[in-house]
Structure formats: C-alpha cells, structure tokens
Amino acid sequence: MRIATFNVRHCTLAGPGKKPDIEATAHAARSLRADVLAVQELDVGLERTGEVHQPDTLALLLGMHVAFAPAIGSDAHAYGIALFSRTELDGGAMTLPGNEDREPRVLWAGRTAAISVVTTHLSTESSLAVRQLGIVVDTALSLPPPRLVLGDLNLGPEDLTPAYAAGFRQAVTSPTWPRRHPRRAIDHVLVQDDITVTDGHTPLLPVSDHRPLAVEIEARPADAPS
C-alpha cells in the first residue's frame, strides 16, 4: 500500500507567482500513485483560487474518495485539509486547540483501507504544534490498529516526542521544505510496529512550495499473530 502526504499550497504552481492550477496539482498527485493521500492547504469557493471546490475537484480528477475538514470557513467558503482514498472513508473532523491570533487547526480521524488514519496540519508555532501533536496522537490511539499519523506537522524529527512516546516512528526521514532545495523535514508519515515500511521518496514536482512524502507500507492486520 502506498501512503502519501502533500501540502499543495492551495493547488498552486511552484514559484513566486502562486498561480492556481488544479489540473497540474491533480497530475502531480496522481504521479504519487497513492492509495491514501493526505493533502493540506485546500480551498473551497475562495476568490484567490477561482472559487473552485478543490477537494471535490481533485477527488474527481484522481478517481478517489475524499473527506474534507475545514479549518476556516463554512461549507461554501472554506480552507482546510483533506484525506483521499481509493476506498471509502469513515471518520470525522475535530478542531485542535490554538491561540486566537493563530490560524485555526483541525484533524481528521477515521478508517479507510483497513487502517486507522489521523491527518492534520499543525501550527507554525513549535510549542503549540507539540501540544497539538499530543492530541493527534491520543486520537490515533483511540482507534483500532494498525494506525497512521500523517500530514504537515510543522515540526522537525527532534520535536515529535509525543508521537515517539506513544510508539510511533517516522516512516521516512527526509526534508520536504522548501521545494527546490529542501532543508526541513516537517511533512511526516508516522507508523507503529505493526506497519513495515518498504520504500519512501520525496519527488520534486512542479506545484506547491513543499515536496510530497510518499511511502510504501505493509500493514499487519490487528487480528494477525505477532
């Protein structure tokens, strides 16, 4: 199974112009060949990106199911994260605690493809992101194994202590930002011992200011003997 996370910066092309291009973003996402794909920074009905419902449009272009979790706004005009899957999704969103002067943050948690998934986009304020990660991890532990935590965590490997304490590890350690010459590993796929990672890569694509992180995993069913 291939799992990926990608901060797509409102489905914009790479470079300073930030020109929206939903088709180019879909083409880039398709190249990842993901069975489960977490995407951050998606717009719904916003003027800056042509009033497109980006989650639904990407789902149509990719031929995948989608669950959208708005961090800001309502059904008609929103910004947030989404999880795409080749199989049906069963779950829901939760708002994470934050500061009033900071961008609101959310998580989506549920089941798809016989695994439990929690995806999020955490605060750029490190101390707040660490607290938010603790809630993300607790949410993951409330779901049946095998479990994944993935998304743009805005934290380096050294700051993932709440995840490590709960038995999670990085599937791959690789910098993903900035896109052209990445220096920071802030986009993560976190797994537990019942998931084996067989491959991982961070390809350079013509959209966003991040590189995606894609990993191949083999998950042991919860009822399988250890």
LOLO-16505 format. One record per residue: residue in three letters; x, y, z of N, C-alpha, C in turn. Coordinates in nm, 3 decimals. Atoms other than C-alpha are relative to their C-alpha. Last residue first. Example, Ala and Ser with C-alpha at 12.3 -4.5 7.8 and 13.67 -1.06 7.14 Angstrom:
BEGIN
['SER', [-0.082, -0.119, -0.006], [1.367, -0.106, 0.714], [-0.077, 0.109, 0.073]]
['ALA', [0.089, -0.119, 0.000], [1.230, -0.450, 0.780], [0.090, 0.120, 0.000]]
! end
This chain:
BEGIN
['SER', [-0.125, -0.077, 0.003], [0.268, -1.124, 1.607], [0.120, -0.092, 0.010]]
['PRO', [-0.095, 0.033, -0.106], [-0.043, -1.324, 1.516], [0.128, 0.080, -0.015]]
['ALA', [-0.105, 0.091, 0.047], [-0.287, -1.137, 1.287], [0.096, -0.031, 0.117]]
['ASP', [0.024, 0.134, -0.051], [-0.603, -0.992, 1.445], [0.105, -0.101, -0.044]]
['ALA', [0.005, -0.002, -0.146], [-0.496, -0.628, 1.406], [-0.015, -0.140, 0.059]]
['PRO', [0.134, -0.015, -0.056], [-0.397, -0.684, 1.044], [0.000, -0.013, 0.152]]
['ARG', [0.047, 0.127, -0.055], [-0.025, -0.641, 0.970], [-0.139, 0.020, 0.060]]
['ALA', [0.064, -0.004, -0.132], [0.034, -0.340, 0.749], [-0.045, -0.138, 0.042]]
['GLU', [0.071, 0.127, -0.015], [0.284, -0.337, 0.462], [-0.055, -0.002, 0.142]]
['ILE', [0.010, 0.070, -0.128], [0.394, 0.011, 0.368], [-0.065, -0.136, -0.017]]
['GLU', [0.063, 0.131, 0.020], [0.522, 0.205, 0.068], [-0.002, -0.071, 0.134]]
['VAL', [-0.062, 0.120, -0.055], [0.594, 0.570, 0.141], [-0.080, -0.124, -0.038]]
['ALA', [0.074, 0.123, 0.035], [0.529, 0.904, -0.028], [0.075, -0.120, 0.052]]
['LEU', [-0.068, 0.115, -0.059], [0.635, 1.246, 0.105], [-0.087, -0.122, -0.026]]
['PRO', [0.080, 0.103, -0.067], [0.532, 1.540, -0.109], [0.091, -0.105, 0.063]]
['ARG', [-0.003, 0.128, 0.069], [0.771, 1.827, -0.175], [-0.096, -0.095, 0.072]]
['HIS', [-0.045, 0.120, -0.071], [0.664, 2.164, -0.044], [0.025, -0.112, -0.101]]
['ASP', [-0.132, -0.036, -0.052], [0.636, 2.506, -0.213], [0.056, -0.111, 0.088]]
['SER', [-0.016, -0.022, -0.143], [0.346, 2.390, -0.430], [0.140, 0.055, 0.035]]
['VAL', [0.101, -0.075, -0.073], [0.345, 2.252, -0.786], [0.043, 0.015, 0.146]]
['PRO', [0.010, -0.139, 0.046], [0.602, 2.140, -1.044], [-0.108, 0.082, 0.070]]
['LEU', [0.115, -0.015, 0.088], [0.707, 1.821, -0.859], [-0.021, 0.148, -0.032]]
['LEU', [0.012, -0.140, 0.037], [1.038, 1.720, -0.698], [-0.110, 0.012, -0.105]]
['PRO', [-0.028, -0.046, 0.136], [0.990, 1.372, -0.553], [-0.016, 0.151, -0.016]]
['THR', [0.053, -0.137, -0.001], [1.014, 1.291, -0.181], [0.029, 0.062, -0.136]]
['HIS', [-0.068, -0.101, 0.081], [1.069, 0.914, -0.151], [-0.073, 0.133, 0.007]]
['GLY', [0.045, -0.136, -0.022], [0.993, 0.610, 0.060], [0.075, 0.098, -0.087]]
['ASP', [-0.059, -0.098, 0.092], [1.019, 0.233, 0.045], [-0.053, 0.138, 0.036]]
['THR', [-0.087, 0.064, 0.098], [0.945, -0.087, 0.240], [0.066, 0.098, -0.097]]
['VAL', [-0.024, -0.095, 0.109], [0.795, 0.047, 0.561], [0.101, -0.060, -0.095]]
['THR', [-0.135, 0.007, 0.054], [0.656, -0.225, 0.788], [0.011, 0.096, -0.118]]
['ILE', [-0.012, -0.044, 0.139], [0.346, -0.147, 0.992], [0.147, -0.002, -0.040]]
['ASP', [0.076, 0.093, 0.082], [0.261, -0.335, 1.313], [-0.003, 0.042, -0.147]]
['ASP', [-0.075, 0.122, 0.029], [0.547, -0.155, 1.491], [-0.075, -0.100, -0.087]]
['GLN', [-0.035, 0.080, -0.118], [0.381, 0.186, 1.467], [0.060, -0.132, -0.045]]
['VAL', [0.055, 0.136, -0.006], [0.374, 0.442, 1.185], [0.039, -0.064, 0.133]]
['LEU', [-0.040, 0.068, -0.123], [0.427, 0.815, 1.135], [-0.073, -0.133, 0.010]]
['VAL', [0.085, 0.117, -0.014], [0.415, 0.977, 0.791], [0.054, -0.076, 0.119]]
['HIS', [-0.032, 0.130, -0.059], [0.563, 1.323, 0.809], [-0.108, -0.104, -0.025]]
['ASP', [0.112, 0.082, 0.047], [0.593, 1.665, 0.647], [0.032, -0.144, 0.037]]
['ILE', [0.118, -0.038, -0.079], [0.824, 1.890, 0.852], [-0.126, -0.073, -0.044]]
['ALA', [0.091, 0.115, 0.004], [1.166, 1.763, 0.743], [-0.118, 0.030, 0.090]]
['ARG', [0.073, 0.037, -0.121], [1.345, 2.093, 0.682], [-0.093, -0.119, -0.025]]
['ARG', [-0.088, 0.001, -0.117], [1.622, 2.178, 0.435], [-0.070, -0.054, 0.125]]
['PRO', [0.061, 0.021, -0.132], [1.461, 2.121, 0.098], [0.104, -0.012, 0.111]]
['HIS', [-0.115, 0.047, -0.077], [1.636, 2.277, -0.203], [-0.045, -0.024, 0.144]]
['ARG', [-0.115, 0.013, 0.090], [1.365, 2.327, -0.467], [0.122, -0.059, 0.071]]
['ARG', [0.009, 0.098, 0.108], [1.059, 2.253, -0.253], [0.130, -0.021, -0.077]]
['PRO', [0.079, -0.041, 0.117], [1.136, 2.435, 0.069], [0.019, -0.095, -0.118]]
['TRP', [0.021, -0.144, 0.018], [1.059, 2.217, 0.251], [0.130, 0.074, 0.019]]
['THR', [0.104, -0.023, 0.101], [1.040, 1.836, 0.220], [-0.024, 0.148, -0.027]]
['PRO', [0.050, -0.138, 0.006], [1.341, 1.710, 0.414], [-0.096, 0.020, -0.117]]
['SER', [-0.050, -0.067, 0.119], [1.363, 1.330, 0.453], [-0.055, 0.142, -0.003]]
['THR', [-0.050, -0.130, -0.043], [1.318, 1.095, 0.745], [0.064, 0.066, -0.120]]
['VAL', [-0.115, -0.048, 0.074], [1.097, 0.809, 0.631], [0.042, 0.134, 0.060]]
['ALA', [-0.015, 0.097, 0.109], [0.835, 0.604, 0.813], [0.124, 0.030, -0.081]]
['GLN', [0.005, -0.054, 0.134], [0.894, 0.813, 1.123], [0.014, -0.112, -0.103]]
['ARG', [-0.132, -0.033, 0.055], [0.819, 0.629, 1.443], [-0.020, 0.060, -0.138]]
['PHE', [-0.008, -0.032, 0.142], [0.512, 0.587, 1.662], [0.145, 0.029, -0.038]]
['GLY', [-0.039, 0.115, 0.082], [0.516, 0.404, 1.995], [0.000, 0.025, -0.149]]
['ALA', [0.116, 0.086, 0.023], [0.318, 0.654, 2.202], [0.032, -0.117, -0.093]]
['ALA', [0.041, 0.055, -0.129], [0.631, 0.820, 2.344], [-0.117, -0.096, -0.013]]
['TYR', [-0.095, 0.105, -0.038], [0.763, 0.863, 1.989], [-0.043, -0.067, 0.130]]
['ALA', [0.022, 0.115, 0.087], [0.448, 1.052, 1.890], [0.093, -0.115, 0.037]]
['PRO', [0.127, 0.064, -0.035], [0.458, 1.288, 2.187], [-0.029, -0.124, -0.085]]
['THR', [-0.004, 0.079, -0.123], [0.833, 1.343, 2.124], [-0.135, -0.062, 0.037]]
['LEU', [0.112, 0.092, 0.009], [0.798, 1.459, 1.762], [-0.014, -0.088, 0.125]]
['ASP', [0.112, -0.053, -0.078], [1.018, 1.766, 1.815], [-0.123, -0.093, 0.002]]
['GLU', [-0.039, -0.015, -0.140], [1.355, 1.619, 1.709], [-0.116, 0.046, 0.089]]
['PRO', [-0.005, 0.130, -0.068], [1.207, 1.493, 1.382], [0.030, 0.011, 0.148]]
['GLY', [-0.108, 0.086, 0.043], [1.122, 1.851, 1.279], [0.000, -0.130, 0.078]]
['LEU', [-0.095, 0.039, -0.103], [0.782, 2.004, 1.338], [0.110, -0.087, -0.061]]
['ASN', [-0.078, -0.121, -0.031], [0.545, 2.188, 1.105], [0.096, -0.023, 0.116]]
['LEU', [0.000, -0.019, -0.145], [0.323, 1.877, 1.125], [0.074, 0.126, 0.042]]
['ASP', [-0.099, -0.106, -0.020], [0.231, 1.873, 0.757], [-0.005, 0.036, 0.148]]
['GLY', [0.036, -0.135, 0.037], [0.043, 1.545, 0.741], [0.118, 0.094, 0.012]]
['LEU', [-0.071, -0.061, 0.111], [0.041, 1.191, 0.868], [-0.049, 0.140, -0.028]]
['VAL', [0.015, -0.144, -0.020], [-0.049, 0.971, 1.163], [0.079, 0.066, -0.112]]
['LEU', [-0.090, -0.095, 0.064], [-0.105, 0.606, 1.076], [-0.032, 0.140, 0.051]]
['ARG', [0.028, -0.144, -0.003], [-0.260, 0.322, 1.276], [0.109, 0.078, -0.074]]
['PRO', [-0.120, -0.084, 0.010], [-0.290, -0.058, 1.251], [-0.035, 0.147, -0.020]]
['PRO', [-0.118, 0.014, 0.084], [-0.465, -0.073, 1.488], [-0.034, -0.078, -0.128]]
['PRO', [-0.062, 0.133, 0.005], [-0.804, 0.029, 1.627], [0.124, -0.002, -0.088]]
['LEU', [0.048, 0.077, 0.115], [-0.871, 0.397, 1.700], [0.068, -0.137, -0.003]]
['SER', [0.139, 0.037, -0.028], [-0.833, 0.569, 2.039], [-0.061, -0.085, -0.112]]
['LEU', [0.000, 0.115, -0.090], [-0.455, 0.564, 1.992], [-0.141, -0.045, 0.037]]
['ALA', [-0.040, 0.120, 0.074], [-0.492, 0.790, 1.688], [-0.007, -0.124, 0.089]]
['THR', [0.112, 0.035, 0.088], [-0.686, 1.045, 1.890], [0.032, -0.126, -0.078]]
['ASP', [0.104, 0.060, -0.086], [-0.419, 1.043, 2.161], [-0.121, -0.042, -0.084]]
['VAL', [-0.045, 0.135, -0.037], [-0.157, 1.101, 1.889], [-0.104, -0.070, 0.088]]
['VAL', [0.006, 0.084, 0.121], [-0.344, 1.398, 1.742], [0.037, -0.144, 0.033]]
['ILE', [0.142, 0.030, 0.021], [-0.394, 1.542, 2.090], [-0.019, -0.089, -0.122]]
['GLY', [0.042, 0.089, -0.107], [-0.021, 1.519, 2.164], [-0.146, -0.041, -0.014]]
['LEU', [-0.040, 0.136, 0.037], [0.051, 1.668, 1.823], [-0.039, -0.100, 0.108]]
['GLN', [0.100, 0.052, 0.094], [-0.150, 1.976, 1.919], [0.033, -0.143, -0.040]]
['ARG', [0.121, 0.028, -0.079], [0.074, 2.029, 2.221], [-0.110, -0.058, -0.090]]
['VAL', [-0.030, 0.118, -0.083], [0.383, 1.994, 2.001], [-0.121, -0.037, 0.084]]
['ALA', [0.008, 0.119, 0.086], [0.232, 2.233, 1.744], [0.028, -0.127, 0.080]]
['LEU', [0.142, 0.032, 0.019], [0.174, 2.492, 2.018], [-0.016, -0.125, -0.085]]
['SER', [0.050, 0.047, -0.129], [0.539, 2.483, 2.121], [-0.148, -0.037, -0.009]]
['SER', [-0.047, 0.135, -0.037], [0.651, 2.496, 1.757], [-0.060, -0.050, 0.131]]
['GLU', [-0.062, -0.028, -0.130], [0.440, 2.790, 1.641], [0.036, -0.133, 0.065]]
['THR', [-0.139, -0.035, 0.027], [0.379, 2.702, 1.274], [0.072, 0.043, 0.128]]
['SER', [-0.040, -0.140, -0.010], [0.063, 2.527, 1.389], [0.147, 0.019, -0.038]]
['LEU', [-0.017, -0.062, -0.130], [-0.026, 2.177, 1.275], [0.052, 0.143, -0.009]]
['HIS', [-0.095, -0.105, 0.039], [-0.174, 2.043, 0.953], [0.017, 0.086, 0.123]]
['THR', [0.012, -0.135, -0.053], [-0.357, 1.718, 1.026], [0.100, 0.093, -0.065]]
['THR', [-0.077, -0.096, 0.079], [-0.419, 1.354, 0.938], [-0.027, 0.141, 0.049]]
['VAL', [0.022, -0.135, -0.051], [-0.527, 1.065, 1.157], [0.090, 0.093, -0.079]]
['VAL', [-0.080, -0.113, 0.047], [-0.564, 0.730, 0.987], [-0.041, 0.126, 0.074]]
['SER', [0.044, -0.122, -0.066], [-0.682, 0.390, 1.107], [0.095, 0.112, -0.038]]
['ILE', [-0.093, -0.061, -0.094], [-0.619, 0.107, 0.862], [-0.068, 0.122, 0.063]]
['ALA', [-0.031, 0.090, -0.113], [-0.841, -0.142, 0.677], [0.108, 0.056, 0.092]]
['ALA', [-0.094, 0.102, 0.047], [-0.836, 0.065, 0.353], [0.050, -0.088, 0.114]]
['THR', [0.007, 0.023, 0.143], [-1.002, 0.354, 0.534], [0.103, -0.106, -0.036]]
['ARG', [-0.047, 0.126, 0.057], [-1.077, 0.436, 0.896], [-0.014, 0.003, -0.152]]
['GLY', [0.095, 0.103, 0.037], [-1.111, 0.759, 1.087], [0.067, -0.122, -0.058]]
['ALA', [-0.034, 0.133, -0.051], [-0.954, 1.082, 1.205], [-0.106, -0.100, -0.042]]
['TRP', [0.102, 0.095, 0.046], [-0.944, 1.428, 1.050], [0.047, -0.137, 0.045]]
['LEU', [-0.043, 0.134, 0.041], [-0.752, 1.695, 1.236], [-0.118, -0.071, -0.060]]
['VAL', [0.094, 0.111, -0.017], [-0.802, 2.069, 1.263], [0.073, -0.132, -0.025]]
['ARG', [-0.050, 0.128, 0.049], [-0.603, 2.391, 1.301], [-0.100, -0.110, 0.031]]
['PRO', [0.062, 0.119, -0.059], [-0.711, 2.753, 1.338], [0.053, -0.128, -0.066]]
['GLU', [0.091, 0.069, 0.091], [-0.455, 3.010, 1.216], [-0.062, -0.121, 0.070]]
['ARG', [-0.062, 0.098, 0.090], [-0.301, 3.196, 1.509], [-0.107, -0.064, -0.088]]
['ASP', [-0.067, -0.073, 0.107], [-0.407, 3.515, 1.688], [0.070, -0.092, -0.099]]
['GLU', [0.095, -0.080, 0.076], [-0.668, 3.336, 1.900], [0.065, 0.073, -0.118]]
['ASN', [0.001, -0.137, -0.048], [-0.417, 3.074, 2.008], [-0.091, 0.084, -0.090]]
['GLY', [-0.098, -0.092, 0.056], [-0.483, 2.708, 1.946], [-0.009, 0.135, 0.066]]
['PRO', [-0.016, -0.124, -0.077], [-0.672, 2.397, 2.049], [0.108, 0.088, -0.061]]
['LEU', [-0.108, 0.007, -0.097], [-0.743, 2.148, 1.769], [0.011, 0.131, 0.078]]
['THR', [-0.081, -0.121, -0.010], [-1.077, 2.131, 1.592], [0.105, -0.017, 0.109]]
['MET', [-0.001, -0.058, -0.134], [-1.203, 1.780, 1.520], [0.090, 0.122, -0.002]]
['ALA', [-0.098, -0.104, -0.030], [-1.300, 1.617, 1.192], [-0.014, 0.048, 0.144]]
['GLY', [0.047, -0.136, -0.019], [-1.477, 1.291, 1.114], [0.111, 0.093, 0.042]]
['GLY', [-0.064, -0.075, -0.109], [-1.449, 0.928, 1.020], [-0.056, 0.140, 0.010]]
['ASP', [0.096, -0.005, -0.110], [-1.540, 0.659, 0.768], [0.066, 0.070, 0.117]]
['LEU', [-0.051, -0.059, -0.124], [-1.368, 0.678, 0.430], [-0.111, 0.007, 0.104]]
['GLU', [0.086, -0.092, -0.073], [-1.447, 0.456, 0.132], [0.063, 0.043, 0.132]]
['THR', [0.114, 0.068, -0.061], [-1.164, 0.301, -0.068], [-0.078, 0.101, 0.083]]
['ARG', [0.060, 0.082, 0.106], [-0.919, 0.459, -0.314], [-0.116, -0.083, 0.053]]
['SER', [-0.025, 0.143, -0.009], [-0.852, 0.723, -0.052], [-0.066, -0.072, -0.117]]
['PHE', [0.048, 0.069, 0.119], [-0.823, 1.099, -0.025], [0.035, -0.147, 0.013]]
['LEU', [-0.056, 0.134, 0.018], [-0.787, 1.282, 0.306], [-0.068, -0.063, -0.120]]
['ALA', [0.084, 0.109, 0.051], [-0.845, 1.653, 0.319], [0.077, -0.130, 0.000]]
['ILE', [-0.075, 0.119, 0.037], [-0.721, 1.968, 0.489], [-0.096, -0.106, -0.053]]
['GLY', [-0.030, 0.105, -0.095], [-0.854, 2.320, 0.530], [0.081, -0.114, -0.059]]
['TYR', [-0.141, 0.035, 0.019], [-0.987, 2.638, 0.378], [0.032, -0.109, 0.100]]
['ALA', [-0.079, 0.062, -0.107], [-1.351, 2.732, 0.341], [0.143, -0.026, -0.044]]
['HIS', [-0.127, -0.072, 0.011], [-1.622, 2.917, 0.152], [0.089, -0.047, 0.116]]
['ALA', [-0.009, -0.070, 0.129], [-1.944, 2.729, 0.076], [0.133, 0.069, -0.022]]
['ASP', [0.009, 0.092, 0.113], [-1.930, 2.466, 0.353], [0.025, 0.070, -0.134]]
['SER', [0.119, 0.085, -0.001], [-1.809, 2.712, 0.614], [0.001, -0.090, -0.123]]
['GLY', [0.112, -0.020, 0.090], [-1.492, 2.900, 0.699], [-0.109, -0.103, 0.016]]
['ILE', [0.054, -0.136, 0.004], [-1.151, 2.816, 0.842], [-0.120, -0.001, -0.094]]
['ALA', [-0.059, -0.067, -0.115], [-1.008, 2.478, 0.943], [-0.056, 0.140, 0.016]]
['PRO', [-0.031, -0.144, 0.006], [-1.235, 2.285, 0.709], [0.060, 0.051, 0.131]]
['ALA', [0.013, -0.056, -0.135], [-1.201, 1.904, 0.717], [0.035, 0.147, -0.005]]
['PHE', [-0.056, -0.133, -0.017], [-1.263, 1.741, 0.377], [-0.027, 0.049, 0.142]]
['ALA', [0.059, -0.058, -0.121], [-1.312, 1.367, 0.331], [0.071, 0.132, 0.024]]
['VAL', [-0.061, -0.110, -0.073], [-1.244, 1.237, -0.019], [-0.081, 0.033, 0.123]]
['HIS', [0.090, -0.053, -0.101], [-1.299, 0.922, -0.227], [0.071, 0.111, 0.076]]
['MET', [-0.013, 0.045, -0.138], [-1.070, 0.880, -0.525], [-0.115, 0.054, 0.085]]
['GLY', [0.082, 0.120, -0.013], [-1.089, 0.899, -0.905], [0.007, -0.060, 0.139]]
['LEU', [-0.081, 0.113, -0.045], [-0.797, 1.141, -0.916], [-0.078, -0.131, 0.003]]
['LEU', [-0.112, 0.018, 0.094], [-0.972, 1.407, -1.126], [0.086, -0.122, 0.036]]
['LEU', [0.052, 0.039, 0.131], [-1.297, 1.367, -0.933], [0.113, -0.029, -0.097]]
['ALA', [0.054, 0.136, -0.013], [-1.125, 1.370, -0.594], [-0.052, -0.051, -0.134]]
['LEU', [-0.112, 0.094, -0.003], [-0.922, 1.674, -0.700], [-0.049, -0.144, 0.009]]
['THR', [-0.056, 0.004, 0.136], [-1.240, 1.858, -0.795], [0.119, -0.095, -0.007]]
['ASP', [0.087, 0.078, 0.088], [-1.412, 1.764, -0.469], [0.056, -0.011, -0.141]]
['PRO', [0.005, 0.141, -0.041], [-1.120, 1.881, -0.255], [-0.085, -0.086, -0.094]]
['GLN', [-0.120, 0.078, 0.031], [-1.059, 2.197, -0.464], [-0.005, -0.145, 0.048]]
['HIS', [0.003, 0.093, -0.114], [-1.411, 2.335, -0.465], [0.115, -0.097, -0.021]]
['VAL', [0.008, 0.144, 0.026], [-1.317, 2.611, -0.710], [-0.014, -0.076, 0.132]]
['GLU', [0.125, 0.050, -0.060], [-1.393, 2.977, -0.635], [-0.024, -0.148, -0.029]]
['GLY', [0.104, 0.015, 0.101], [-1.115, 3.080, -0.876], [-0.130, -0.058, 0.049]]
['THR', [-0.023, 0.119, 0.083], [-0.827, 3.018, -0.638], [-0.118, -0.029, -0.092]]
['ARG', [-0.143, 0.008, 0.034], [-0.797, 3.360, -0.472], [0.032, -0.120, -0.087]]
['GLU', [-0.031, -0.080, 0.119], [-1.176, 3.401, -0.488], [0.145, -0.018, -0.044]]
['LEU', [-0.071, -0.124, -0.031], [-1.241, 3.119, -0.243], [0.044, 0.071, -0.127]]
['GLY', [0.078, -0.117, 0.034], [-1.511, 2.857, -0.307], [0.067, 0.134, 0.028]]
['VAL', [0.136, 0.026, 0.049], [-1.336, 2.577, -0.121], [-0.068, 0.134, -0.025]]
['ASP', [0.103, -0.104, -0.003], [-0.961, 2.598, -0.074], [-0.133, -0.054, -0.050]]
['LEU', [0.098, 0.006, 0.107], [-0.706, 2.329, 0.013], [-0.108, 0.107, 0.020]]
['GLU', [0.018, -0.131, 0.064], [-0.399, 2.384, 0.227], [-0.086, -0.009, -0.127]]
['GLN', [0.018, -0.118, -0.082], [-0.307, 2.024, 0.323], [-0.010, 0.125, -0.089]]
['VAL', [-0.031, -0.126, 0.069], [-0.348, 1.694, 0.143], [-0.033, 0.116, 0.093]]
['ALA', [0.037, -0.113, -0.084], [-0.336, 1.342, 0.290], [0.046, 0.128, -0.070]]
['LEU', [-0.074, -0.125, 0.021], [-0.327, 1.065, 0.029], [-0.056, 0.109, 0.090]]
['VAL', [0.052, -0.094, -0.099], [-0.426, 0.700, 0.075], [0.089, 0.124, -0.007]]
['ASP', [0.128, 0.059, -0.036], [-0.380, 0.456, -0.212], [-0.072, 0.086, 0.103]]
['ALA', [0.037, 0.027, -0.139], [-0.107, 0.676, -0.352], [-0.135, -0.069, 0.010]]
['ARG', [0.063, 0.133, 0.001], [0.025, 0.653, -0.706], [-0.041, -0.044, 0.141]]
['LEU', [-0.040, 0.064, -0.125], [0.248, 0.959, -0.640], [-0.056, -0.142, 0.012]]
['SER', [-0.131, 0.061, 0.019], [0.216, 1.060, -1.006], [0.050, -0.070, 0.126]]
['ARG', [0.017, 0.131, 0.064], [-0.156, 1.117, -0.948], [0.133, -0.071, -0.015]]
['ALA', [0.047, 0.094, -0.101], [-0.076, 1.396, -0.704], [-0.015, -0.140, -0.057]]
['ALA', [-0.109, 0.024, -0.094], [0.133, 1.578, -0.963], [-0.041, -0.103, 0.105]]
['HIS', [-0.101, 0.079, 0.072], [-0.136, 1.538, -1.231], [0.115, -0.035, 0.094]]
['ALA', [0.052, 0.136, 0.011], [-0.402, 1.656, -0.983], [0.101, -0.091, -0.071]]
['THR', [-0.007, 0.059, -0.133], [-0.192, 1.961, -0.897], [-0.049, -0.145, -0.003]]
['ALA', [-0.140, 0.032, -0.025], [-0.141, 2.039, -1.264], [0.019, -0.065, 0.136]]
['GLU', [-0.035, 0.114, 0.086], [-0.517, 2.013, -1.320], [0.145, -0.041, 0.021]]
['ILE', [0.053, 0.123, -0.059], [-0.595, 2.233, -1.018], [0.037, -0.122, -0.083]]
['ASP', [0.011, 0.094, 0.112], [-0.370, 2.514, -1.137], [-0.042, -0.136, 0.056]]
['PRO', [0.078, 0.122, -0.023], [-0.370, 2.824, -0.917], [-0.006, -0.087, -0.126]]
['LYS', [0.114, 0.009, 0.091], [-0.084, 3.065, -0.992], [-0.077, -0.129, 0.027]]
['LYS', [0.109, 0.070, -0.068], [0.139, 3.114, -0.687], [-0.126, -0.007, -0.086]]
['GLY', [0.128, -0.047, 0.052], [0.356, 3.363, -0.876], [-0.122, -0.059, 0.067]]
['PRO', [0.055, -0.114, -0.074], [0.661, 3.304, -0.655], [-0.138, 0.046, -0.047]]
['GLY', [-0.053, -0.130, 0.036], [0.742, 2.956, -0.782], [-0.075, 0.112, 0.068]]
['ALA', [-0.121, -0.036, -0.072], [0.569, 2.619, -0.787], [0.048, 0.137, -0.047]]
['LEU', [-0.125, 0.039, 0.063], [0.218, 2.609, -0.931], [0.118, 0.043, 0.087]]
['THR', [-0.068, -0.099, 0.082], [-0.076, 2.648, -0.699], [0.129, -0.056, -0.057]]
['CYS', [-0.006, 0.052, 0.138], [-0.318, 2.388, -0.563], [0.062, 0.103, -0.095]]
['HIS', [0.120, -0.044, 0.072], [-0.391, 2.596, -0.250], [-0.001, -0.045, -0.146]]
['ARG', [0.005, -0.147, 0.006], [-0.038, 2.542, -0.120], [-0.113, 0.050, -0.089]]
['VAL', [0.007, -0.044, 0.139], [-0.024, 2.167, -0.209], [-0.013, 0.153, -0.016]]
['ASN', [0.051, -0.135, -0.018], [0.096, 2.032, 0.126], [0.003, 0.067, -0.137]]
['PHE', [-0.042, -0.104, 0.092], [0.136, 1.666, 0.032], [-0.068, 0.131, 0.038]]
['THR', [0.049, -0.127, -0.052], [0.115, 1.345, 0.233], [0.060, 0.112, -0.083]]
['ALA', [-0.070, -0.124, 0.030], [0.146, 0.999, 0.084], [-0.064, 0.117, 0.072]]
['ILE', [0.055, -0.109, -0.080], [0.065, 0.634, 0.158], [0.079, 0.127, -0.034]]
['ARG', [-0.078, -0.123, 0.005], [0.127, 0.347, -0.084], [-0.077, 0.111, 0.071]]
['MET', [0.085, -0.119, 0.000], [0.000, 0.000, 0.000], [0.089, 0.124, 0.000]]
! end
